[in-house]
Amino acid sequence: MEFFSTLREIIELSDPYEKIAHFRDFYQRFQEGELLWDGEGDPVVFQDPSYLSYCRVVPPHQVPKRGGVGSLRGQISLLHSIAHIEYSAIDLALDGAYRFRGLPYQFYRDWLQVAEEECRHFLMIDRLLRERGSRYGALPVHRKLFDVGRATQTLLERMAVVPRYLEANGLDANPQIMERLKRVGDPSLAPVLEALELILREEIGHVRKGDRWFRWACRERGIEDIEGEYRRVVERFFPGGLKRRDINIWARKEAGFSCQEIRSLAQKPINC
């Protein structure tokens, strides 16, 4: 089994459960050192997301509004949205390992570990959906995360934009979602809260890996102002999107952000 060509095949699988089964076999072989490193040829730039034939893909403004999490419909909408983020994150992690060649072995180990954790997150959320009479693919989805991955074709851009910006923003959003669920006061939501707590803990590690490899990519290019380079890259892809109203200070610090940088990202003064 060859590393890069097999990763491409896995990424292109549209069925989530088939993809996860094939990836887990691949990942076990990787951990056991059974894969061949086939670095020949340029990586393919995927033009469409793997889930195109599995989900109904619509423009972002056509994705149904979540509504209140106190209702079954609202909970299904929320869980489906999270499941789509997690499934998109599987492909983004696999694409990172597939796309960037000639890097230290630790890079590939890091992003395959991230992919494995995203698989667990997806299956966990999909199980909660099924317990509520739904499943992943039952609601329309957008392709924004895929398009961001397609647009970031250098290691520096990908690490800045995906884990260090988008996933770090998820660290900020997760506690807000959990607080909304807690206010409902429904004991049946306890498994959802447990799932979100686990996702938060493990996503900190994903952002930390992104931070480490972003800094590595900056050093390889001789860039000394690393936090300034991060702001420049993110502003290029998300103009005006750096400032955050709510910041999960402890999570961002755990993930590698300095207090100085956290303060620079906040819309209002904060203690760090």
Secondary structure, 3 states (H helix, E strand, C coil): CEHHHHHHHHHHCCCHHHHHHHHHHHHHHHHCCCCECCCCCCCCCCCCCHHHHCCCECCHHHCCCCCCCCCHHHHHHHHHHHHHHHHHHHHHHHHHHHHCCCCCHHHHHHHHHHHHHHHHHHHHHHHHHHHCCCCCCCCCECCHHHHHHHHCCCHHHHHHHHHHHHHHHHHHHHHHHHHHHHHHCCHHHHHHHHHHHHHHHHHHHHHHHHHHHHHHHHHHCCCCCHHHHHHHHHHHHCCCCCCECCCCHHHHHHCCCCHHHHHHHECCCCCC
